[in-house]
Amino acid sequence: MKKLLFTILLSIFPLVVFAQHSDSLKLGKSNREFFIKGDRTFKFSEYRKVFTHPEALDYMKKSNTNSTVAQVFGAIGGGFIGLGLAKEIFGNKTAYHNGVAYKIKDKSGWGLIGIGAGAIGIGIPFAIGAKKNLQKAVDTQNQNPGTDETKATSYRLDIRGNSIGLTYTF
């Protein structure tokens, strides 16, 4: 009798573990799974499918704009730093005066490195703003789900790996 009760208890345990799915929105770890809503994953480019609340959508658009500006300034800054370092490493020129060779060091590379560091410094606040607006969008969406999102009651038969399950969504 004890073995039967123990077997029934162990067979019910997986049902309890997989019984509930949350419809809250979470951020993923990669661009392929950037948004996780319930058991579905969305890419970053599919944010219009994820955000249904108008205020959350506005925050998301601000985040996207700030991220683009930060990436542009970061790329420009990285290019200037790379060019400046190349000039500093390979910028030696040889000049001849009265038959004597002189090595002339080109010091314009440090100016380019400074310009690049400044451009990256300009891009950092935009990147921080993009992250804050993204978090505000997720928080707003979780607090106020959109009104146009219809919840339909459905049944689904899930077959995954070694298990079979019946999902009831309401």
Salt bridges, closest charged atoms under 4 A:
ASP23 OD2 - LYS151 NZ 2.25
ASP39 OD2 - ARG156 NH2 3.16
GLU46 OE2 - LYS49 NZ 3.85
ASP106 OD2 - LYS87 NZ 3.80
GLU149 OE1 - LYS37 NZ 3.33
ASP158 OD1 - ARG156 NE 2.97
